Amino acid sequence: MAVSLALNQPVKLVITVVEKFGRPCGPLWLALLLALSSMGCAAGRSVGDAESLGSARRVFLVRHTEREWDGEDPPLTAVGEARAQALAATLRDAGVTAIITTQWRRTRDTAKPLAGLLRITPEVVPVHEGKALENIREVAAAVRRHKDETVLVVGHITVTRVIAALGGPDLPTICENVFSDLFLYTPAAGEDGLVRLRYGAPEDISRICR
C-alpha cells in the first residue's frame, strides 16, 4: 500500500498504521518511528512556543508493569519482570538519557533493567495519596528540565495526564488491567506529537480500554 504524506504529518501516519495493525513496538519499528517523529518536529510547531521548545525532545511514558497485589509496596510479578525486560529491549537504542519514576517499588523495578543497561540513575518524583495532580505537575516540570533530551517516565495509571501537562492531548487514565501501553510524545509537535504503541507480551484488552 502506497501512502503519500506531507512532512508535517509523519506522526499522524504512524498513529494510523499502529491503530490499523495493532503491532507491538520492537526496536526496528521504533527506529522508524523516531525518524518519522523527528521529521514532524522539524516541520511542525512554530518557534514561538517557548514551553514546548524548552522541554525534552522526546518523552516515552509507560505505566509500571504487572505487580503483586498484597502489601503496601508490592514487587513485580514474574510476568511484570519479563515485561520490564521487554521495555529495556525496546528502548535500549532509543537515545534515552533520563528516567523518571515515583517512589513506589513497582515503578522503580519497571525502570531498573533499562536504567542498568544505560547506566542511568532514575530521578524519583514522589506521588502521595490524594495528590496525583501535584505529582503530574512535578513530573512535567522534571521532564522540561531535560531540554533536548529523550526521557522515560514510568508512572501509574495516571501517567497519561503528564502528556497533557506537557502540551499534548488529554487522555483518560489507563485501565487497571492494561500494562502494555507505550506512549511516545514529542513536545514540539503539540497535540499532533503523540504516538501510542504496545510493547512486551500481548494482552487481552477489551475494546473500551484500547
C-alpha positions, 0 to 999 in steps of 0.5 A, spaced: 500 500 500 502 506 497 501 512 502 503 519 500 504 524 506 506 531 507 512 532 512 508 535 517 504 529 518 509 523 519 506 522 526 499 522 524 501 516 519 504 512 524 498 513 529 494 510 523 498 504 521 499 502 529 491 503 530 490 499 523 495 493 525 495 493 532 503 491 532 507 491 538 513 496 538 520 492 537 526 496 536 526 496 528 519 499 528 521 504 533 527 506 529 522 508 524 518 511 528 523 516 531 525 518 524 518 519 522 517 523 529 523 527 528 521 529 521 514 532 524 518 536 529 522 539 524 516 541 520 511 542 525 510 547 531 512 554 530 518 557 534 514 561 538 512 556 543 517 557 548 514 551 553 514 546 548 521 548 545 524 548 552 522 541 554 525 534 552 525 532 545 522 526 546 518 523 552 516 515 552 511 514 558 509 507 560 505 505 566 509 500 571 508 493 569 504 487 572 505 487 580 503 483 586 497 485 589 498 484 597 502 489 601 503 496 601 509 496 596 508 490 592 514 487 587 513 485 580 510 479 578 514 474 574 510 476 568 511 484 570 519 482 570 519 479 563 515 485 561 520 490 564 525 486 560 521 487 554 521 495 555 529 495 556 529 491 549 525 496 546 528 502 548 535 500 549 537 504 542 532 509 543 537 515 545 534 515 552 538 519 557 533 520 563 528 516 567 523 518 571 519 514 576 515 515 583 517 512 589 513 506 589 517 499 588 513 497 582 515 503 578 522 503 580 523 495 578 519 497 571 525 502 570 531 498 573 533 493 567 533 499 562 536 504 567 542 498 568 543 497 561 544 505 560 547 506 566 542 511 568 540 513 575 532 514 575 530 521 578 524 519 583 518 524 583 514 522 589 506 521 588 502 521 595 495 519 596 490 524 594 495 528 590 496 525 583 495 532 580 501 535 584 505 529 582 503 530 574 505 537 575 512 535 578 513 530 573 512 535 567 516 540 570 522 534 571 521 532 564 522 540 561 528 540 565 531 535 560 531 540 554 533 536 548 533 530 551 529 523 550 526 521 557 522 515 560 517 516 565 514 510 568 508 512 572 501 509 574 495 509 571 495 516 571 501 517 567 497 519 561 495 526 564 503 528 564 502 528 556 497 533 557 501 537 562 506 537 557 502 540 551 499 534 548 492 531 548 488 529 554 487 522 555 483 518 560 487 514 565 489 507 563 485 501 565 487 497 571 488 491 567 492 494 561 500 494 562 502 494 555 501 501 553 507 505 550 506 512 549 511 516 545 510 524 545 514 529 542 513 536 545 514 540 539 509 537 535 503 539 540 497 535 540 499 532 533 506 529 537 503 523 540 504 516 538 501 510 542 504 503 541 504 496 545 510 493 547 512 486 551 507 480 551 500 481 548 494 482 552 487 481 552 484 488 552 477 489 551 475 494 546 473 500 551 480 500 554 484 500 547 
